Amino acid sequence: MSDEFAEDFAAEVDDSVVADGGIVTAGTSSDYDKMWDSLEESRKSQVTLSSTVVDAVKGGLVIDLGVRGFIPKSQIATRDLNDLERYIGQTVQFKISEVDKEKGRVICSERRADDEIRSAQRKELLKSLKPGQLVDGVVRRITEFGAFVDIGGIDGLLHISDISWDHVEKAEDFLQVDQQLQLKVLRVEQDGKRISLGLKQLEDDPWTAAFKQMREGSIIDVTITKLESFGAIAQVMKGVEATIPTREMSERRIETPAEAVAVGQEVTAKIIEFRPRDRRMTLSIKQVARDRERNETREFMQKQKAETIATPTMGDIFGDVFNKLKK
């Protein structure tokens, strides 16, 4: 064990005596030698022990072993080491790494005990883990490509593309460390060394709903969510996005999408391409305007035709006069 840990231990541990079977030191118990022998035997056998955290010091945790045992920060199982005082009063499991009777020092490792426990849990869980199975997990670490989730002693990867049907820029926008989740097992690969998890798969695929509601030629209202060099991205419904090419934004010539639309703007567009299996939808704003103009022209022509038919001719007028004179 490093001198740094030894110095932390020596600086924090004194010769205090705790009554009722608590911490003891040389000269306070006839069983003192037997206690050290027992600690050394536990070190050799690497049995997993448990004890109560009695103090949190600069370098780690102090536990009650009859004498004070020390768990250095590097040997604490949790990744969150910002507030060690929260462990005071809690029971931890550990293995003994070093026993030095002369210096009154016992160095322990919670991490090694935790690794052993997790390894046993991993073996048991892997026996039954299947794709499609629902599991409970806790988010342990968030990265730029997703999150690692503890599903009972095993870390699985929740990829950023499997977090939500909505577009996910950053995993931390949807997840946080220590968050509890229910997930679906997507794949178990390399004999359990790689486990892929899904969160969005617990909900119905929104593209299936879109297929039931929409077709090419449908006129829909959408919201612009992002501008790209080729055009714009628009949200059609939760989990369904479509592209609007720059050429389909306006009848007039424009160089950039920003000349026609803005992020957050609601627009009416026509579906000109719809391939739900490929999760692809292309929209056109200008075709909505073109269709509206065409319909208005058609209605005007029909109205003109109806008025022409209803207008009396000169023959009709003279015929009416002649009939009146005959009477």
KEVEXVEX-777267 format. One record per residue (C-alpha): x, y, z; residue number from 1; residue in one letter. Coordinates in nm, 4 decimals. Example, Ala and Ser with C-alpha at 12.3 -4.5 7.8 and 13.67 -1.06 7.14 Angstrom:
// KEVEXVEX-777267
+----------+----------+----------+-----+------+
|       c1 |       c2 |       c3 |  nr | rest |
+----------+----------+----------+-----+------+
|   1.2300 |  -0.4500 |   0.7800 |   1 |    a |
|   1.3670 |  -0.1060 |   0.7140 |   2 |    s |
+----------+----------+----------+-----+------+
***
This chain:
// KEVEXVEX-777267
+----------+----------+----------+-----+------+
|       c1 |       c2 |       c3 |  nr | rest |
+----------+----------+----------+-----+------+
|   0.0000 |   0.0000 |   0.0000 |   1 |    m |
|   0.1340 |   0.3464 |  -0.0873 |   2 |    s |
|   0.2987 |   0.5770 |   0.1679 |   3 |    d |
|   0.0294 |   0.8354 |   0.0867 |   4 |    e |
|  -0.2449 |   0.6082 |   0.2198 |   5 |    f |
|  -0.0317 |   0.5150 |   0.5189 |   6 |    a |
|   0.0233 |   0.8835 |   0.6029 |   7 |    e |
|  -0.3491 |   0.9584 |   0.5688 |   8 |    d |
|  -0.4242 |   0.6650 |   0.7974 |   9 |    f |
|  -0.1631 |   0.7573 |   1.0587 |  10 |    a |
|  -0.2686 |   1.1208 |   1.0619 |  11 |    a |
|  -0.6324 |   1.0418 |   1.1250 |  12 |    e |
|  -0.6218 |   0.7359 |   1.3531 |  13 |    v |
|  -0.5486 |   0.7921 |   1.7236 |  14 |    d |
|  -0.5584 |   0.5659 |   2.0313 |  15 |    d |
|  -0.9229 |   0.6359 |   2.1147 |  16 |    s |
|  -1.1143 |   0.3612 |   2.2906 |  17 |    v |
|  -1.4775 |   0.2889 |   2.2162 |  18 |    v |
|  -1.6737 |   0.0959 |   2.4786 |  19 |    a |
|  -1.9141 |  -0.1953 |   2.4295 |  20 |    d |
|  -1.7068 |  -0.3971 |   2.1853 |  21 |    g |
|  -1.6005 |  -0.0995 |   1.9741 |  22 |    g |
|  -1.2543 |   0.0077 |   1.8683 |  23 |    i |
|  -0.9707 |  -0.1158 |   2.0934 |  24 |    v |
|  -0.5911 |  -0.0709 |   2.1020 |  25 |    t |
|  -0.2967 |  -0.2527 |   2.2566 |  26 |    a |
|  -0.3267 |  -0.2993 |   2.6301 |  27 |    g |
|  -0.7054 |  -0.2609 |   2.6457 |  28 |    t |
|  -0.8107 |  -0.6184 |   2.5697 |  29 |    s |
|  -0.6761 |  -0.9656 |   2.6483 |  30 |    s |
|  -0.8009 |  -1.0712 |   2.3049 |  31 |    d |
|  -0.5876 |  -0.8118 |   2.1285 |  32 |    y |
|  -0.3364 |  -1.0601 |   1.9846 |  33 |    d |
|  -0.6113 |  -1.2995 |   1.8749 |  34 |    k |
|  -0.7876 |  -1.0130 |   1.7010 |  35 |    m |
|  -0.4758 |  -0.9332 |   1.4928 |  36 |    w |
|  -0.4276 |  -1.2996 |   1.4148 |  37 |    d |
|  -0.7864 |  -1.3130 |   1.2934 |  38 |    s |
|  -0.7343 |  -1.0068 |   1.0738 |  39 |    l |
|  -0.4210 |  -1.1594 |   0.9203 |  40 |    e |
|  -0.6070 |  -1.4843 |   0.8516 |  41 |    e |
|  -0.8837 |  -1.2871 |   0.6808 |  42 |    s |
|  -0.6215 |  -1.1156 |   0.4664 |  43 |    r |
|  -0.4696 |  -1.4463 |   0.3608 |  44 |    k |
|  -0.8023 |  -1.6147 |   0.2825 |  45 |    s |
|  -0.9423 |  -1.3011 |   0.1146 |  46 |    q |
|  -1.2811 |  -1.3620 |   0.2712 |  47 |    v |
|  -1.5317 |  -1.0799 |   0.2291 |  48 |    t |
|  -1.6081 |  -0.9016 |   0.5563 |  49 |    l |
|  -1.8565 |  -0.6344 |   0.6553 |  50 |    s |
|  -1.8306 |  -0.3492 |   0.9034 |  51 |    s |
|  -1.9663 |  -0.0051 |   0.9869 |  52 |    t |
|  -1.8118 |   0.3184 |   0.8642 |  53 |    v |
|  -1.7258 |   0.5251 |   1.1739 |  54 |    v |
|  -1.5524 |   0.8210 |   1.0124 |  55 |    d |
|  -1.4724 |   0.9877 |   0.6795 |  56 |    a |
|  -1.1263 |   1.1440 |   0.6509 |  57 |    v |
|  -0.9286 |   1.3170 |   0.3787 |  58 |    k |
|  -0.7987 |   0.9977 |   0.2186 |  59 |    g |
|  -1.0967 |   0.7666 |   0.2561 |  60 |    g |
|  -1.3188 |   0.5865 |   0.5062 |  61 |    l |
|  -1.2493 |   0.4531 |   0.8569 |  62 |    v |
|  -1.4252 |   0.1307 |   0.9591 |  63 |    i |
|  -1.4612 |  -0.0499 |   1.2913 |  64 |    d |
|  -1.2616 |  -0.3766 |   1.3011 |  65 |    l |
|  -1.1866 |  -0.3748 |   1.6720 |  66 |    g |
|  -0.9011 |  -0.1523 |   1.5583 |  67 |    v |
|  -0.9547 |   0.1105 |   1.2971 |  68 |    r |
|  -0.9487 |  -0.0151 |   0.9416 |  69 |    g |
|  -0.8927 |   0.2210 |   0.6514 |  70 |    f |
|  -1.0460 |   0.2122 |   0.3015 |  71 |    i |
|  -0.8514 |   0.4510 |   0.0735 |  72 |    p |
|  -1.0486 |   0.6574 |  -0.1751 |  73 |    k |
|  -0.9121 |   0.4517 |  -0.4633 |  74 |    s |
|  -1.0581 |   0.1380 |  -0.3053 |  75 |    q |
|  -1.4101 |   0.2711 |  -0.2497 |  76 |    i |
|  -1.6547 |   0.1012 |  -0.4857 |  77 |    a |
|  -1.8627 |   0.4043 |  -0.5791 |  78 |    t |
|  -1.7526 |   0.6444 |  -0.8517 |  79 |    r |
|  -1.8947 |   0.9435 |  -0.6652 |  80 |    d |
|  -1.6305 |   1.0423 |  -0.4088 |  81 |    l |
|  -1.7331 |   1.4030 |  -0.3514 |  82 |    n |
|  -1.9164 |   1.3504 |  -0.0207 |  83 |    d |
|  -1.7635 |   1.0684 |   0.1831 |  84 |    l |
|  -1.9392 |   1.1728 |   0.5053 |  85 |    e |
|  -2.2626 |   1.0254 |   0.3736 |  86 |    r |
|  -2.1111 |   0.6812 |   0.4341 |  87 |    y |
|  -2.0783 |   0.7318 |   0.8096 |  88 |    i |
|  -2.3047 |   0.4799 |   0.9851 |  89 |    g |
|  -2.3438 |   0.2644 |   0.6750 |  90 |    q |
|  -2.2347 |  -0.0994 |   0.6549 |  91 |    t |
|  -1.9814 |  -0.1776 |   0.3822 |  92 |    v |
|  -1.8360 |  -0.5023 |   0.2511 |  93 |    q |
|  -1.4627 |  -0.5263 |   0.1928 |  94 |    f |
|  -1.1506 |  -0.7417 |   0.1745 |  95 |    k |
|  -0.8373 |  -0.6835 |   0.3802 |  96 |    i |
|  -0.5347 |  -0.5820 |   0.1723 |  97 |    s |
|  -0.2717 |  -0.5171 |   0.4385 |  98 |    e |
|  -0.2299 |  -0.5946 |   0.8100 |  99 |    v |
|   0.0523 |  -0.4277 |   1.0054 | 100 |    d |
|   0.0228 |  -0.5029 |   1.3777 | 101 |    k |
|   0.3310 |  -0.3024 |   1.4748 | 102 |    e |
|   0.1991 |   0.0131 |   1.3126 | 103 |    k |
|  -0.1603 |  -0.0625 |   1.4120 | 104 |    g |
|  -0.2669 |  -0.0420 |   1.0491 | 105 |    r |
|  -0.5285 |  -0.2354 |   0.8537 | 106 |    v |
|  -0.5864 |  -0.1349 |   0.4903 | 107 |    i |
|  -0.9040 |  -0.2598 |   0.3230 | 108 |    c |
|  -1.0635 |  -0.2574 |  -0.0210 | 109 |    s |
|  -1.4351 |  -0.2221 |  -0.0799 | 110 |    e |
|  -1.3735 |  -0.2233 |  -0.4559 | 111 |    r |
|  -1.2246 |  -0.5752 |  -0.4570 | 112 |    r |
|  -1.5187 |  -0.7125 |  -0.2591 | 113 |    a |
|  -1.7610 |  -0.5306 |  -0.4880 | 114 |    d |
|  -1.5869 |  -0.6690 |  -0.7981 | 115 |    d |
|  -1.6195 |  -1.0216 |  -0.6622 | 116 |    e |
|  -1.9880 |  -0.9731 |  -0.5799 | 117 |    i |
|  -2.0580 |  -0.8182 |  -0.9202 | 118 |    r |
|  -1.8735 |  -1.1014 |  -1.0930 | 119 |    s |
|  -2.0944 |  -1.3607 |  -0.9197 | 120 |    a |
|  -2.4062 |  -1.1587 |  -1.0012 | 121 |    q |
|  -2.2905 |  -1.1246 |  -1.3605 | 122 |    r |
|  -2.2578 |  -1.5002 |  -1.4039 | 123 |    k |
|  -2.6052 |  -1.5629 |  -1.2627 | 124 |    e |
|  -2.7657 |  -1.2878 |  -1.4674 | 125 |    l |
|  -2.5998 |  -1.3927 |  -1.7921 | 126 |    l |
|  -2.7556 |  -1.7363 |  -1.7614 | 127 |    k |
|  -3.1012 |  -1.5911 |  -1.8166 | 128 |    s |
|  -3.0379 |  -1.2651 |  -2.0051 | 129 |    l |
|  -3.2093 |  -1.2674 |  -2.3468 | 130 |    k |
|  -3.2801 |  -1.0076 |  -2.6183 | 131 |    p |
|  -3.6243 |  -0.8566 |  -2.5638 | 132 |    g |
|  -3.6104 |  -0.9048 |  -2.1872 | 133 |    q |
|  -3.7049 |  -0.6101 |  -1.9630 | 134 |    l |
|  -3.4526 |  -0.5221 |  -1.6916 | 135 |    v |
|  -3.4169 |  -0.2589 |  -1.4202 | 136 |    d |
|  -3.0989 |  -0.0541 |  -1.4137 | 137 |    g |
|  -2.9201 |   0.2451 |  -1.2652 | 138 |    v |
|  -2.7272 |   0.4974 |  -1.4753 | 139 |    v |
|  -2.3630 |   0.4852 |  -1.3635 | 140 |    r |
|  -2.1802 |   0.6931 |  -1.6224 | 141 |    r |
|  -2.2808 |   0.9226 |  -1.9095 | 142 |    i |
|  -2.0595 |   0.9639 |  -2.2165 | 143 |    t |
|  -2.0845 |   1.1428 |  -2.5490 | 144 |    e |
|  -2.2115 |   0.8237 |  -2.7142 | 145 |    f |
|  -2.4654 |   0.7195 |  -2.4499 | 146 |    g |
|  -2.4670 |   0.5855 |  -2.0948 | 147 |    a |
|  -2.3429 |   0.2830 |  -1.9018 | 148 |    f |
|  -2.6199 |   0.1303 |  -1.6938 | 149 |    v |
|  -2.5810 |  -0.1192 |  -1.4085 | 150 |    d |
|  -2.8462 |  -0.3889 |  -1.4551 | 151 |    i |
|  -2.7671 |  -0.5939 |  -1.1462 | 152 |    g |
|  -2.3931 |  -0.6371 |  -1.1420 | 153 |    g |
|  -2.3513 |  -0.6008 |  -1.5169 | 154 |    i |
|  -2.2842 |  -0.2808 |  -1.7088 | 155 |    d |
|  -2.4843 |  -0.2485 |  -2.0287 | 156 |    g |
|  -2.4550 |   0.0249 |  -2.2908 | 157 |    l |
|  -2.7536 |   0.2464 |  -2.3618 | 158 |    l |
|  -2.6469 |   0.4025 |  -2.6907 | 159 |    h |
|  -2.7497 |   0.7614 |  -2.7580 | 160 |    i |
|  -2.9566 |   0.6460 |  -3.0577 | 161 |    s |
|  -3.1629 |   0.4169 |  -2.8309 | 162 |    d |
|  -3.2493 |   0.6736 |  -2.5623 | 163 |    i |
|  -3.5503 |   0.8388 |  -2.7272 | 164 |    s |
|  -3.7433 |   0.8438 |  -3.0535 | 165 |    w |
|  -3.6805 |   1.2198 |  -3.0484 | 166 |    d |
|  -3.3494 |   1.3486 |  -3.1782 | 167 |    h |
|  -3.0910 |   1.3306 |  -2.8975 | 168 |    v |
|  -2.7947 |   1.5680 |  -2.9159 | 169 |    e |
|  -2.6565 |   1.4914 |  -2.5679 | 170 |    k |
|  -2.7380 |   1.1962 |  -2.3440 | 171 |    a |
|  -2.7295 |   1.4190 |  -2.0350 | 172 |    e |
|  -3.0305 |   1.6101 |  -2.1715 | 173 |    d |
|  -3.2362 |   1.2941 |  -2.1077 | 174 |    f |
|  -3.0452 |   1.1070 |  -1.8344 | 175 |    l |
|  -2.8635 |   1.1700 |  -1.5089 | 176 |    q |
|  -2.6243 |   0.9644 |  -1.2943 | 177 |    v |
|  -2.7998 |   0.7356 |  -1.0410 | 178 |    d |
|  -3.1281 |   0.7588 |  -1.2339 | 179 |    q |
|  -3.3288 |   0.4367 |  -1.2200 | 180 |    q |
|  -3.4623 |   0.3048 |  -1.5486 | 181 |    l |
|  -3.6480 |   0.0138 |  -1.6971 | 182 |    q |
|  -3.4890 |  -0.0954 |  -2.0237 | 183 |    l |
|  -3.5116 |  -0.3593 |  -2.2927 | 184 |    k |
|  -3.2197 |  -0.5886 |  -2.3731 | 185 |    v |
|  -3.1430 |  -0.5445 |  -2.7431 | 186 |    l |
|  -2.8337 |  -0.7624 |  -2.7901 | 187 |    r |
|  -2.6032 |  -0.9849 |  -2.5837 | 188 |    v |
|  -2.2709 |  -1.0271 |  -2.7610 | 189 |    e |
|  -1.9240 |  -1.1684 |  -2.6979 | 190 |    q |
|  -2.0469 |  -1.4064 |  -2.4250 | 191 |    d |
|  -2.1975 |  -1.1227 |  -2.2270 | 192 |    g |
|  -1.9028 |  -0.8846 |  -2.2540 | 193 |    k |
|  -2.1135 |  -0.6460 |  -2.4615 | 194 |    r |
|  -2.4776 |  -0.5841 |  -2.3701 | 195 |    i |
|  -2.6836 |  -0.3334 |  -2.5660 | 196 |    s |
|  -2.9858 |  -0.1765 |  -2.3973 | 197 |    l |
|  -3.2766 |   0.0270 |  -2.5269 | 198 |    g |
|  -3.5031 |   0.2832 |  -2.3613 | 199 |    l |
|  -3.7046 |   0.4135 |  -2.6556 | 200 |    k |
|  -3.7982 |   0.0561 |  -2.7465 | 201 |    q |
|  -4.0401 |   0.0524 |  -2.4522 | 202 |    l |
|  -4.2622 |   0.2911 |  -2.6514 | 203 |    e |
|  -4.4386 |   0.2299 |  -2.9826 | 204 |    d |
|  -4.2424 |   0.3278 |  -3.2908 | 205 |    d |
|  -4.3832 |   0.6701 |  -3.3910 | 206 |    p |
|  -4.3112 |   0.5965 |  -3.7578 | 207 |    w |
|  -4.5741 |   0.3229 |  -3.7379 | 208 |    t |
|  -4.8281 |   0.5802 |  -3.6181 | 209 |    a |
|  -4.7161 |   0.8201 |  -3.8923 | 210 |    a |
|  -4.7700 |   0.5495 |  -4.1547 | 211 |    f |
|  -5.1291 |   0.5034 |  -4.0357 | 212 |    k |
|  -5.2052 |   0.8751 |  -4.0443 | 213 |    q |
|  -5.0171 |   1.0121 |  -4.3453 | 214 |    m |
|  -4.9492 |   0.9490 |  -4.7116 | 215 |    r |
|  -4.7560 |   1.1177 |  -4.9913 | 216 |    e |
|  -4.9586 |   1.4230 |  -5.0884 | 217 |    g |
|  -5.0866 |   1.4862 |  -4.7338 | 218 |    s |
|  -5.0764 |   1.8480 |  -4.6152 | 219 |    i |
|  -4.9424 |   1.8752 |  -4.2586 | 220 |    i |
|  -4.8318 |   2.1390 |  -4.0089 | 221 |    d |
|  -4.4744 |   2.1002 |  -3.8819 | 222 |    v |
|  -4.2216 |   2.2900 |  -3.6697 | 223 |    t |
|  -3.8741 |   2.3812 |  -3.7921 | 224 |    i |
|  -3.6166 |   2.2405 |  -3.5453 | 225 |    t |
|  -3.2851 |   2.2828 |  -3.7242 | 226 |    k |
|  -3.1295 |   2.4510 |  -4.0269 | 227 |    l |
|  -2.8766 |   2.2623 |  -4.2373 | 228 |    e |
|  -2.6761 |   2.3422 |  -4.5497 | 229 |    s |
|  -2.9168 |   2.1350 |  -4.7613 | 230 |    f |
|  -3.2352 |   2.2732 |  -4.6078 | 231 |    g |
|  -3.4199 |   2.2319 |  -4.2786 | 232 |    a |
|  -3.5225 |   1.9617 |  -4.0320 | 233 |    i |
|  -3.8838 |   1.9727 |  -3.9164 | 234 |    a |
|  -4.0639 |   1.7834 |  -3.6408 | 235 |    q |
|  -4.3751 |   1.6165 |  -3.7773 | 236 |    v |
|  -4.4743 |   1.4485 |  -3.4507 | 237 |    m |
|  -4.2914 |   1.3130 |  -3.1456 | 238 |    k |
|  -4.0136 |   1.0929 |  -3.2783 | 239 |    g |
|  -4.0731 |   1.1703 |  -3.6459 | 240 |    v |
|  -3.8627 |   1.4254 |  -3.8308 | 241 |    e |
|  -3.8656 |   1.5244 |  -4.1974 | 242 |    a |
|  -3.6373 |   1.7199 |  -4.4262 | 243 |    t |
|  -3.7339 |   2.0253 |  -4.6298 | 244 |    i |
|  -3.4790 |   2.0804 |  -4.9100 | 245 |    p |
|  -3.3915 |   2.4430 |  -4.9814 | 246 |    t |
|  -3.5339 |   2.4101 |  -5.3342 | 247 |    r |
|  -3.8729 |   2.3172 |  -5.1843 | 248 |    e |
|  -3.9008 |   2.6191 |  -4.9554 | 249 |    m |
|  -3.9999 |   2.8977 |  -5.1902 | 250 |    s |
|  -4.0930 |   2.9764 |  -5.5492 | 251 |    e |
|  -3.8344 |   3.2523 |  -5.5475 | 252 |    r |
|  -3.4675 |   3.1660 |  -5.5665 | 253 |    r |
|  -3.2995 |   3.1472 |  -5.2248 | 254 |    i |
|  -2.9409 |   3.0681 |  -5.1322 | 255 |    e |
|  -2.9821 |   2.9547 |  -4.7718 | 256 |    t |
|  -3.2702 |   2.8068 |  -4.5677 | 257 |    p |
|  -3.2574 |   3.1049 |  -4.3302 | 258 |    a |
|  -3.3965 |   3.3230 |  -4.6114 | 259 |    e |
|  -3.7229 |   3.1296 |  -4.5979 | 260 |    a |
|  -3.7664 |   2.9727 |  -4.2520 | 261 |    v |
|  -3.6439 |   3.0018 |  -3.8918 | 262 |    a |
|  -3.5983 |   2.7548 |  -3.6050 | 263 |    v |
|  -3.9198 |   2.7329 |  -3.4039 | 264 |    g |
|  -4.1372 |   2.8477 |  -3.6923 | 265 |    q |
|  -4.4532 |   2.6526 |  -3.7720 | 266 |    e |
|  -4.5131 |   2.5936 |  -4.1413 | 267 |    v |
|  -4.7604 |   2.4074 |  -4.3567 | 268 |    t |
|  -4.5984 |   2.1595 |  -4.5944 | 269 |    a |
|  -4.6831 |   1.8817 |  -4.8373 | 270 |    k |
|  -4.5394 |   1.5311 |  -4.8106 | 271 |    i |
|  -4.3637 |   1.4656 |  -5.1419 | 272 |    i |
|  -4.1713 |   1.1556 |  -5.0318 | 273 |    e |
|  -4.2646 |   0.9100 |  -4.7551 | 274 |    f |
|  -4.0686 |   0.5920 |  -4.6806 | 275 |    r |
|  -4.1524 |   0.4868 |  -4.3232 | 276 |    p |
|  -3.9418 |   0.1703 |  -4.3409 | 277 |    r |
|  -3.6382 |   0.3876 |  -4.4103 | 278 |    d |
|  -3.7605 |   0.6523 |  -4.1627 | 279 |    r |
|  -3.7485 |   0.9085 |  -4.4385 | 280 |    r |
|  -3.9920 |   1.1888 |  -4.5155 | 281 |    m |
|  -3.9400 |   1.4848 |  -4.7462 | 282 |    t |
|  -4.1632 |   1.7919 |  -4.7405 | 283 |    l |
|  -4.2301 |   2.0885 |  -4.9658 | 284 |    s |
|  -4.3532 |   2.4308 |  -4.8606 | 285 |    i |
|  -4.3653 |   2.5788 |  -5.2091 | 286 |    k |
|  -4.5905 |   2.3017 |  -5.3402 | 287 |    q |
|  -4.8506 |   2.3947 |  -5.0787 | 288 |    v |
|  -4.8536 |   2.7498 |  -5.2156 | 289 |    a |
|  -4.8538 |   2.6177 |  -5.5723 | 290 |    r |
|  -5.1482 |   2.3836 |  -5.5010 | 291 |    d |
|  -5.3365 |   2.6655 |  -5.3289 | 292 |    r |
|  -5.2848 |   2.8944 |  -5.6289 | 293 |    e |
|  -5.3909 |   2.6195 |  -5.8689 | 294 |    r |
|  -5.7096 |   2.5520 |  -5.6671 | 295 |    n |
|  -5.7936 |   2.9219 |  -5.6528 | 296 |    e |
|  -5.7500 |   2.9465 |  -6.0305 | 297 |    t |
|  -5.9709 |   2.6412 |  -6.0844 | 298 |    r |
|  -6.2418 |   2.7819 |  -5.8555 | 299 |    e |
|  -6.2292 |   3.1156 |  -6.0366 | 300 |    f |
|  -6.2647 |   2.9503 |  -6.3777 | 301 |    m |
|  -6.5558 |   2.7392 |  -6.2585 | 302 |    q |
|  -6.7250 |   3.0476 |  -6.1181 | 303 |    k |
|  -6.6752 |   3.2364 |  -6.4452 | 304 |    q |
|  -6.8215 |   2.9480 |  -6.6407 | 305 |    k |
|  -7.1270 |   2.9320 |  -6.4146 | 306 |    a |
|  -7.1859 |   3.3073 |  -6.4504 | 307 |    e |
|  -7.1547 |   3.2829 |  -6.8286 | 308 |    t |
|  -7.4185 |   3.0119 |  -6.8440 | 309 |    i |
|  -7.6525 |   3.2080 |  -6.6189 | 310 |    a |
|  -7.6255 |   3.5371 |  -6.8210 | 311 |    t |
|  -7.9269 |   3.5756 |  -7.0689 | 312 |    p |
|  -7.8440 |   3.6178 |  -7.4414 | 313 |    t |
|  -8.0030 |   3.8781 |  -7.6772 | 314 |    m |
|  -8.2088 |   3.5985 |  -7.8341 | 315 |    g |
|  -8.3508 |   3.5154 |  -7.4940 | 316 |    d |
|  -8.4422 |   3.8778 |  -7.4361 | 317 |    i |
|  -8.6150 |   3.9274 |  -7.7770 | 318 |    f |
|  -8.7926 |   3.5949 |  -7.7367 | 319 |    g |
|  -8.9426 |   3.7054 |  -7.4093 | 320 |    d |
|  -9.0618 |   4.0378 |  -7.5624 | 321 |    v |
|  -9.2157 |   3.8636 |  -7.8639 | 322 |    f |
|  -9.4061 |   3.6216 |  -7.6434 | 323 |    n |
|  -9.5458 |   3.9091 |  -7.4380 | 324 |    k |
|  -9.6689 |   4.0950 |  -7.7570 | 325 |    l |
|  -9.8481 |   3.7850 |  -7.8808 | 326 |    k |
| -10.0431 |   3.7737 |  -7.5625 | 327 |    k |
+----------+----------+----------+-----+------+
***
